[in-house]
Amino acid sequence: MFARKTVNILLLLLLPGILLAQEKLDGIAAIVGDEIILYSELNQFAAQLAIQNKIDLQKEPQKFEELKKKARENLIVQKILLAKAIEDTITVDDVRVEDMLDGQIKQWVRQLGSEKKIEEYFGMPISKIKRQFRDEVKNRLMVETLQGQYVRKITITRPEVEQFYRSMKDSLPEMRDMVHIKHILREIRAGGSGREKALKKAKEIRQKLLDGADFAEMAKQYSEDPGSAKRGGELGLIKRGDFVKEFEEAAFNLKKGKISDIVETKLGFHIIELLERRGERINVRHILIRLQPTTQDAERTREFLSVVRDSIILGADFGEMARKYSDDATTAENGGDLGWFETNQLQVKEFKTTLKNMRVGDISKPFRTNFGYHILLLADKREKGKLTLEKDWHQIEQMALTQKQGKEMQAWIDKLRKNVYVEIKE
């Protein structure tokens, strides 16, 4: 989503023949008020639309002109909305801008393989690349904020939903087989001798650091975090909320150049050094010694969940037990509720297998996934069939609201456009 409207130079890597074949690689493609849209910007965005729509422009170059028209219209709308956002004095927090920039850098890393390759391609360090894109990202966030403020004012009444259903009844998608599930997750944590061994190793490494050993070299040699070990343990700039609570409390309380005590998290034991503090962000490096659970640890976790399951069968409330015992932080406070899923779209294969023989109200025996051990409650299920107001009100209401928001948003944009000078250059 982030890169959807970005003037993404990386697209040139994917479609060099098409882009370089354009007669107008630069120059003005359109004027929108006091702003301009360049041909280079237009071509790159059109290429991006091609990728989104899975169009191979090498095989179908004739479709590029059609995509350019769509791209130009999209960019014109963005310029109009940005002007309105500025007029309404909409501002965005610098932290949001930084977060979105970080997301773009991560996406480029996935495309090219590493930060070093990104820097080689652009011919400049990451910090300078981010400076170049900062204004564009800020503008996009201003537009999204403006649109969000407008859309939130749009509501829908019950008669409108009923009218939507009557007019769209025959064209609404069929309800597929659906399940509503809740779960309790227990992560498998190392204990006993395995924990003691890992702690002893972490203490020995920390002592070597205090005696003068080079942190980066020690991280490369000993750290069991593959993502950062090759960079000498460096994690880059982070903000609160990026890592687990125990790690952040230790890291944010360090002084520059100081090494932390041993910090235990669910991943294992960390040794942290603060490299830089920049506003509300810090740059740290760490060495991680992982806790390696044993088969005994796994069996202990399974037995614990068996006891929890027995308690629920005897009358304990599933939601309360999830709030008390689940290690899934995203669902525990909500009673372990995972929501509704299409049966054939469940991503965890063990969930699919377990649910096959369950009836509504059943609670599964503990089963293992890559996350740990789970017990599942099949709270409800729906079989394939037509959507109805009686059974699917919320879903139909959301469809009706989305349609109304789209129509009213387009009407609003059309109204704004009448007050802005737009000239399309051919």
C-alpha positions as CSV (number, residue, x, y, z in Angstrom):
1,M,0.0,0.0,0.0
2,F,2.8,2.4,0.9
3,A,4.4,2.4,-2.5
4,R,1.1,2.8,-4.4
5,K,1.6,6.4,-5.2
6,T,5.3,6.7,-4.6
7,V,7.4,8.0,-7.5
8,N,9.3,4.8,-7.3
9,I,12.5,4.8,-9.3
10,L,12.9,1.1,-8.6
11,L,10.2,0.5,-11.2
12,L,12.8,1.4,-13.8
13,L,14.6,-1.8,-12.9
14,L,11.5,-3.8,-13.8
15,L,10.4,-2.1,-17.0
16,P,13.4,-0.4,-18.6
17,G,12.4,-1.1,-22.2
18,I,9.0,0.4,-21.9
19,L,10.0,3.5,-20.0
20,L,13.0,4.3,-22.0
21,A,11.0,3.9,-25.2
22,Q,8.8,6.8,-24.3
23,E,9.3,9.8,-26.5
24,K,8.7,12.2,-23.6
25,L,10.8,11.2,-20.6
26,D,10.6,14.6,-19.1
27,G,8.6,17.8,-19.4
28,I,5.2,18.8,-18.2
29,A,2.3,16.3,-18.6
30,A,-0.3,18.4,-16.7
31,I,-0.8,21.6,-14.7
32,V,-2.9,21.4,-11.6
33,G,-3.4,24.9,-10.0
34,D,0.1,26.0,-9.1
35,E,1.5,22.4,-9.4
36,I,2.8,20.4,-12.3
37,I,3.0,16.7,-13.2
38,L,6.1,15.6,-15.0
39,Y,6.1,13.0,-17.8
40,S,8.8,11.0,-15.8
41,E,6.4,10.9,-12.8
42,L,3.5,9.9,-15.1
43,N,5.5,7.1,-16.8
44,Q,6.7,5.7,-13.5
45,F,3.2,5.7,-12.0
46,A,1.7,4.0,-15.1
47,A,4.4,1.3,-14.8
48,Q,3.4,0.8,-11.2
49,L,-0.3,0.4,-12.3
50,A,0.9,-2.2,-14.7
51,I,2.5,-4.2,-12.0
52,Q,-0.5,-3.9,-9.7
53,N,-2.8,-5.2,-12.6
54,K,-0.3,-7.9,-13.6
55,I,0.1,-6.5,-17.1
56,D,3.3,-7.4,-18.9
57,L,4.1,-4.3,-20.8
58,Q,6.9,-6.0,-22.7
59,K,4.2,-8.2,-24.3
60,E,1.4,-5.7,-24.4
61,P,3.1,-2.3,-24.9
62,Q,-0.1,-0.8,-26.4
63,K,-1.7,-0.9,-23.0
64,F,0.8,1.6,-21.7
65,E,-1.1,4.6,-23.1
66,E,-4.3,3.5,-21.4
67,L,-2.5,3.1,-18.1
68,K,-0.9,6.6,-18.6
69,K,-4.4,8.1,-18.8
70,K,-5.4,6.4,-15.5
71,A,-2.1,7.5,-13.9
72,R,-2.5,11.1,-15.0
73,E,-6.1,11.3,-13.6
74,N,-4.9,9.8,-10.3
75,L,-2.1,12.2,-10.0
76,I,-4.3,15.2,-10.8
77,V,-6.7,14.1,-8.0
78,Q,-3.8,13.8,-5.6
79,K,-2.7,17.4,-6.4
80,I,-6.2,18.7,-5.9
81,L,-6.6,17.0,-2.6
82,L,-3.2,18.2,-1.4
83,A,-4.2,21.7,-2.2
84,K,-7.3,21.3,-0.1
85,A,-5.3,19.7,2.7
86,I,-3.0,22.7,2.8
87,E,-6.0,25.1,2.7
88,D,-7.5,23.3,5.7
89,T,-4.2,23.5,7.5
90,I,-3.9,19.7,7.9
91,T,-0.7,18.7,9.5
92,V,0.9,15.3,10.1
93,D,3.2,14.2,12.9
94,D,6.9,13.7,12.0
95,V,6.8,10.3,13.6
96,R,4.1,9.1,11.1
97,V,6.3,10.4,8.3
98,E,9.3,8.6,9.6
99,D,7.3,5.4,10.1
100,M,6.1,5.5,6.5
101,L,9.6,6.2,5.2
102,D,10.9,3.2,7.2
103,G,8.2,1.1,5.7
104,Q,9.3,2.2,2.2
105,I,12.9,1.4,2.9
106,K,11.9,-2.1,4.2
107,Q,9.9,-2.7,1.0
108,W,12.9,-1.7,-1.1
109,V,15.1,-4.1,0.9
110,R,12.6,-6.9,0.0
111,Q,12.9,-5.9,-3.6
112,L,16.7,-5.5,-3.9
113,G,17.9,-7.7,-1.0
114,S,19.7,-5.3,1.4
115,E,20.1,-1.7,2.4
116,K,23.6,-1.7,0.9
117,K,22.1,-2.6,-2.6
118,I,19.6,0.3,-2.2
119,E,22.4,2.7,-1.4
120,E,24.4,1.4,-4.4
121,Y,21.5,1.8,-6.7
122,F,20.6,5.4,-5.6
123,G,24.3,6.3,-5.2
124,M,23.7,7.8,-1.7
125,P,23.2,6.7,1.9
126,I,19.9,5.7,3.3
127,S,19.6,8.9,5.3
128,K,19.9,11.0,2.1
129,I,17.4,8.8,0.2
130,K,14.9,9.3,3.1
131,R,15.4,13.1,2.9
132,Q,14.6,13.1,-0.8
133,F,11.3,11.2,-0.2
134,R,10.3,12.9,3.0
135,D,8.2,15.7,1.5
136,E,6.4,13.3,-0.9
137,V,5.5,11.0,2.0
138,K,4.3,14.0,4.1
139,N,2.1,15.2,1.3
140,R,0.6,11.7,0.9
141,L,-0.2,11.5,4.6
142,M,-1.8,14.9,4.5
143,V,-4.1,13.7,1.7
144,E,-5.0,10.5,3.5
145,T,-5.8,12.5,6.6
146,L,-8.0,14.8,4.6
147,Q,-9.9,11.9,3.0
148,G,-10.2,10.1,6.4
149,Q,-11.8,13.2,7.9
150,Y,-14.3,13.4,5.1
151,V,-15.2,9.7,5.0
152,R,-15.7,9.5,8.8
153,K,-18.6,12.0,8.5
154,I,-20.5,9.7,6.1
155,T,-23.0,7.5,7.9
156,I,-25.7,5.2,6.6
157,T,-29.2,4.5,7.9
158,R,-31.1,1.2,8.1
159,P,-33.5,2.1,5.3
160,E,-30.4,2.9,3.1
161,V,-28.9,-0.5,3.9
162,E,-32.2,-2.2,3.1
163,Q,-32.5,-0.3,-0.2
164,F,-28.9,-1.3,-1.1
165,Y,-29.8,-5.0,-0.4
166,R,-32.9,-4.9,-2.5
167,S,-31.1,-3.3,-5.5
168,M,-28.0,-5.4,-5.2
169,K,-29.5,-8.7,-3.9
170,D,-28.9,-10.7,-7.1
171,S,-25.3,-9.4,-7.6
172,L,-24.0,-9.7,-4.0
173,P,-21.3,-12.3,-3.6
174,E,-22.2,-15.7,-2.1
175,M,-21.3,-16.4,1.5
176,R,-18.6,-19.0,1.5
177,D,-18.1,-21.6,4.3
178,M,-17.1,-19.5,7.3
179,V,-16.0,-20.2,10.8
180,H,-15.8,-18.0,13.9
181,I,-13.0,-19.1,16.1
182,K,-11.3,-18.2,19.4
183,H,-8.1,-19.5,20.7
184,I,-5.7,-19.6,23.7
185,L,-2.0,-19.7,22.8
186,R,0.8,-20.8,25.0
187,E,4.3,-20.2,23.7
188,I,6.9,-22.9,24.5
189,R,9.4,-21.4,26.8
190,A,12.7,-22.9,27.8
191,G,13.2,-23.7,31.5
192,G,15.5,-25.6,33.8
193,S,19.0,-26.4,32.5
194,G,18.5,-24.9,29.0
195,R,17.7,-21.5,30.5
196,E,20.7,-21.7,32.9
197,K,23.0,-22.6,30.0
198,A,21.9,-19.7,27.9
199,L,22.1,-17.2,30.8
200,K,25.7,-18.4,31.6
201,K,26.7,-17.8,28.0
202,A,25.2,-14.3,28.0
203,K,27.0,-13.4,31.2
204,E,30.3,-14.5,29.8
205,I,29.9,-12.5,26.6
206,R,28.9,-9.4,28.6
207,Q,32.0,-9.7,30.8
208,K,34.2,-9.8,27.7
209,L,32.5,-6.6,26.5
210,L,33.2,-4.9,29.8
211,D,36.8,-6.0,29.6
212,G,37.1,-4.2,26.2
213,A,36.0,-6.7,23.5
214,D,34.6,-5.1,20.3
215,F,30.8,-5.2,20.4
216,A,30.4,-5.6,16.7
217,E,32.8,-8.4,16.4
218,M,31.2,-10.2,19.4
219,A,27.8,-9.8,17.8
220,K,29.0,-11.3,14.6
221,Q,30.5,-14.2,16.4
222,Y,27.9,-15.0,19.1
223,S,24.6,-13.3,18.4
224,E,21.7,-15.7,17.5
225,D,19.7,-12.9,15.8
226,P,20.5,-13.6,12.1
227,G,19.0,-10.3,11.0
228,S,21.3,-8.1,12.9
229,A,24.4,-10.3,13.7
230,K,25.9,-9.7,10.3
231,R,25.6,-5.9,10.9
232,G,27.5,-6.2,14.2
233,G,24.2,-6.4,16.1
234,E,22.9,-3.0,14.9
235,L,19.2,-2.6,14.7
236,G,19.0,1.0,13.4
237,L,16.7,3.7,14.7
238,I,13.8,2.4,16.7
239,K,10.9,3.9,18.5
240,R,8.8,2.8,21.5
241,G,6.5,0.0,20.4
242,D,8.9,-1.5,17.8
243,F,10.1,-4.2,20.2
244,V,9.0,-6.1,23.3
245,K,8.5,-4.1,26.5
246,E,11.4,-5.6,28.4
247,F,13.9,-4.8,25.6
248,E,12.6,-1.2,25.2
249,E,12.7,-0.4,28.9
250,A,16.4,-1.3,29.1
251,A,17.4,0.2,25.8
252,F,15.6,3.6,26.3
253,N,17.1,4.0,29.8
254,L,20.7,3.5,28.6
255,K,23.2,6.3,28.1
256,K,25.2,6.6,24.9
257,G,28.0,4.1,24.7
258,K,26.8,2.2,27.8
259,I,26.1,-1.6,27.9
260,S,23.0,-3.0,29.6
261,D,22.7,-5.7,32.1
262,I,21.4,-9.0,30.8
263,V,17.8,-8.4,29.5
264,E,15.5,-11.4,29.3
265,T,12.6,-11.4,26.8
266,K,10.6,-14.3,25.3
267,L,13.3,-14.5,22.6
268,G,16.1,-15.1,25.0
269,F,18.8,-13.0,26.7
270,H,20.0,-9.7,25.2
271,I,23.0,-7.5,25.8
272,I,22.3,-4.0,24.5
273,E,24.5,-1.0,23.7
274,L,23.1,2.5,22.9
275,L,24.8,4.1,19.9
276,E,22.7,7.2,19.3
277,R,19.7,9.1,20.6
278,R,17.7,11.1,18.1
279,G,14.6,12.7,19.6
280,E,12.1,10.0,20.5
281,R,14.2,7.3,18.6
282,I,17.3,5.5,19.5
283,N,19.9,3.5,17.5
284,V,21.0,0.4,19.4
285,R,22.9,-2.9,18.8
286,H,22.4,-6.1,20.7
287,I,23.6,-9.6,21.1
288,L,21.0,-12.3,21.5
289,I,21.4,-15.6,23.1
290,R,18.3,-17.6,22.4
291,L,16.4,-19.8,24.8
292,Q,16.1,-23.2,23.2
293,P,13.1,-25.1,24.5
294,T,13.5,-28.8,25.1
295,T,10.9,-31.6,24.4
296,Q,10.2,-31.5,28.1
297,D,9.4,-27.8,27.9
298,A,7.0,-28.6,25.0
299,E,5.3,-31.3,26.9
300,R,4.9,-29.1,30.0
301,T,3.2,-26.5,27.8
302,R,0.8,-29.0,26.3
303,E,-0.1,-30.4,29.7
304,F,-0.8,-26.8,31.0
305,L,-3.2,-26.2,28.2
306,S,-4.9,-29.5,28.8
307,V,-5.7,-28.4,32.3
308,V,-7.0,-25.1,31.0
309,R,-9.2,-26.9,28.6
310,D,-10.6,-29.2,31.3
311,S,-11.4,-26.1,33.4
312,I,-13.4,-24.6,30.5
313,I,-15.3,-27.9,29.9
314,L,-16.2,-27.9,33.6
315,G,-17.7,-24.4,33.3
316,A,-14.9,-21.8,33.2
317,D,-15.4,-19.0,30.7
318,F,-13.3,-19.3,27.6
319,G,-12.8,-15.6,27.3
320,E,-11.7,-15.2,30.9
321,M,-9.2,-18.0,30.6
322,A,-7.9,-16.4,27.3
323,R,-7.4,-13.1,29.1
324,K,-5.6,-14.8,31.9
325,Y,-3.4,-17.3,30.1
326,S,-3.1,-16.6,26.4
327,D,0.3,-15.5,25.1
328,D,-1.3,-13.9,22.0
329,A,-1.2,-10.3,22.9
330,T,-3.4,-9.2,20.0
331,T,-6.4,-11.3,21.0
332,A,-6.0,-12.1,24.7
333,E,-7.8,-9.0,25.9
334,N,-10.6,-9.7,23.5
335,G,-11.1,-13.2,25.0
336,G,-9.0,-14.9,22.4
337,D,-11.4,-13.9,19.6
338,L,-9.8,-14.4,16.1
339,G,-13.0,-13.5,14.3
340,W,-14.5,-14.9,11.1
341,F,-12.5,-16.7,8.4
342,E,-13.3,-18.5,5.2
343,T,-12.6,-22.1,5.9
344,N,-10.4,-22.6,2.9
345,Q,-8.4,-19.4,3.6
346,L,-7.1,-20.3,7.0
347,Q,-3.4,-19.7,6.8
348,V,-2.3,-22.1,9.6
349,K,-2.7,-25.6,8.3
350,E,-3.0,-27.1,11.8
351,F,-6.0,-24.9,12.4
352,K,-7.7,-26.3,9.2
353,T,-6.9,-29.9,10.3
354,T,-8.2,-29.4,13.8
355,L,-11.4,-27.7,12.7
356,K,-12.5,-30.4,10.3
357,N,-14.0,-32.6,13.0
358,M,-15.3,-29.9,15.3
359,R,-18.9,-28.8,15.9
360,V,-20.0,-25.4,17.1
361,G,-19.2,-25.1,20.8
362,D,-16.4,-27.7,20.7
363,I,-13.1,-27.0,22.3
364,S,-10.1,-28.7,20.7
365,K,-7.4,-30.7,22.5
366,P,-4.0,-28.8,22.6
367,F,-2.2,-28.9,19.2
368,R,1.1,-27.5,18.2
369,T,2.0,-24.9,15.5
370,N,5.1,-22.8,14.8
371,F,3.7,-20.3,17.4
372,G,3.4,-22.8,20.3
373,Y,0.4,-24.8,21.6
374,H,-3.2,-23.8,21.0
375,I,-6.7,-24.8,22.1
376,L,-9.5,-23.7,19.7
377,L,-13.1,-22.9,20.4
378,L,-15.4,-23.1,17.3
379,A,-17.8,-20.3,18.3
380,D,-20.0,-20.3,15.2
381,K,-20.0,-21.4,11.6
382,R,-21.8,-20.5,8.4
383,E,-22.3,-22.7,5.4
384,K,-22.1,-21.5,1.8
385,G,-25.1,-19.6,0.6
386,K,-26.7,-16.2,-0.3
387,L,-26.2,-13.3,2.0
388,T,-29.3,-12.3,3.9
389,L,-30.2,-9.3,6.0
390,E,-31.2,-11.5,8.9
391,K,-27.9,-13.4,9.2
392,D,-25.4,-11.0,7.5
393,W,-26.5,-7.5,8.5
394,H,-23.1,-6.2,9.5
395,Q,-21.5,-7.4,6.3
396,I,-24.2,-6.0,4.1
397,E,-24.2,-2.7,6.0
398,Q,-20.5,-2.4,5.5
399,M,-20.9,-3.0,1.7
400,A,-23.6,-0.4,1.5
401,L,-21.5,2.1,3.5
402,T,-18.5,1.6,1.3
403,Q,-20.6,2.2,-1.8
404,K,-22.0,5.4,-0.3
405,Q,-18.6,6.6,0.8
406,G,-17.2,6.0,-2.7
407,K,-20.0,7.9,-4.4
408,E,-19.9,10.9,-2.0
409,M,-16.1,11.0,-2.1
410,Q,-16.2,11.2,-5.9
411,A,-18.8,13.9,-5.9
412,W,-16.8,15.9,-3.4
413,I,-13.6,15.6,-5.5
414,D,-15.6,16.6,-8.6
415,K,-16.8,19.7,-6.8
416,L,-13.2,20.6,-5.7
417,R,-12.0,20.1,-9.2
418,K,-14.3,22.7,-10.6
419,N,-12.5,25.4,-8.6
420,V,-9.0,24.3,-9.7
421,Y,-7.3,25.1,-13.0
422,V,-6.3,21.9,-14.7
423,E,-4.5,21.7,-18.1
424,I,-3.6,18.4,-19.7
425,K,-0.6,18.6,-22.0
426,E,-0.6,16.2,-25.0
